Amino acid sequence: YGDIHAVNTREMIFVMIFVSFDMILGAYLIGNMTALIVKGSKTEKFRDKMTDLIKYMNRNRLGKEIRDQIKGHLRLQYESSYTEAAILQDIPVSIRAK
C-alpha cells in the first residue's frame, strides 16, 4: 500500500496504462458475469416449465405431433419474451396507446 510506487515519468505512464487496462478488463468481466446470471435465471425458468410440460404430456399420453407443437410454442415464447414485452415497456405511453 504505497511501499512501492512510480518514481520517474516512464514508470508513471506504465502504471497509468496498466491501471486503465485493469479497470476496463474488470468492468468487462463483471458485466459478462452479470449477464450470465440474469440469462441463467431466465433459462432456468424455461427449463423448469419445459420439464413440467413434458411430465404433463407423458401423464396424458399426448401424441408426437401435438407434443412438438406445444414445445415449439414454449420455445417461441422463451426466445421472443424480451423483444415484445421489453420493447413495449421502453416505448412512451403516448406512443404505445396509438
C-alpha positions in Angstrom: 0.0 0.0 0.0 2.3 2.7 -1.2 5.6 0.9 -0.3 6.4 0.5 -4.0 5.4 3.4 -6.2 6.3 5.0 -9.6 9.4 7.2 -9.3 10.1 8.5 -12.8 7.9 9.5 -15.8 8.2 6.2 -17.6 7.0 4.2 -14.6 4.1 6.6 -14.0 3.0 6.2 -17.6 3.2 2.4 -17.4 1.2 2.4 -14.2 -1.5 4.7 -15.7 -1.8 2.4 -18.7 -1.8 -0.7 -16.6 -4.4 0.6 -14.2 -6.6 1.8 -17.0 -6.4 -1.6 -18.7 -7.1 -3.4 -15.4 -10.3 -1.2 -14.8 -11.6 -1.9 -18.3 -11.0 -5.6 -18.0 -12.6 -5.7 -14.6 -15.7 -3.9 -15.8 -15.9 -6.2 -18.8 -15.7 -9.3 -16.7 -18.3 -8.1 -14.1 -20.7 -7.1 -17.0 -20.4 -10.6 -18.6 -20.9 -12.4 -15.3 -24.0 -10.3 -14.5 -25.4 -11.0 -18.0 -24.8 -14.7 -17.5 -26.6 -14.7 -14.1 -29.6 -12.8 -15.5 -29.8 -15.0 -18.5 -29.3 -18.1 -16.4 -32.3 -17.3 -14.2 -34.5 -16.9 -17.4 -33.1 -20.1 -18.8 -33.7 -21.9 -15.5 -37.3 -20.8 -15.5 -37.7 -22.1 -19.1 -36.2 -25.4 -18.3 -38.5 -25.8 -15.3 -41.5 -25.0 -17.4 -40.3 -27.5 -20.1 -39.8 -30.2 -17.5 -43.3 -29.7 -16.1 -44.8 -29.6 -19.6 -43.1 -32.9 -20.5 -44.3 -34.6 -17.3 -47.8 -33.4 -18.1 -47.6 -34.6 -21.7 -46.3 -38.0 -20.6 -49.0 -38.3 -17.9 -51.8 -37.6 -20.5 -50.1 -39.6 -23.3 -50.2 -36.9 -25.9 -49.2 -37.7 -29.5 -45.9 -36.7 -31.0 -47.4 -34.1 -33.3 -49.1 -32.2 -30.6 -46.1 -32.5 -28.3 -43.9 -30.9 -31.0 -46.4 -28.1 -31.4 -46.6 -27.4 -27.7 -42.8 -27.5 -27.3 -42.3 -25.2 -30.3 -44.8 -22.7 -28.8 -43.0 -22.7 -25.5 -39.6 -22.2 -27.2 -41.0 -19.4 -29.3 -42.3 -17.7 -26.1 -38.9 -18.1 -24.4 -37.0 -16.7 -27.4 -39.3 -13.7 -28.0 -40.2 -12.8 -24.5 -37.7 -9.9 -24.3 -38.5 -8.4 -27.7 -42.2 -8.0 -27.2 -42.5 -7.1 -23.5 -39.3 -5.1 -23.0 -39.6 -3.1 -26.2 -43.2 -2.1 -25.4 -42.2 -1.1 -21.9 -39.5 1.2 -23.3 -41.9 3.0 -25.6 -43.6 6.0 -24.1 -47.3 5.6 -23.1 -48.5 8.2 -25.6 -47.0 6.2 -28.5 -48.0 2.9 -27.1 -51.6 4.0 -27.0 -51.7 4.5 -30.7 
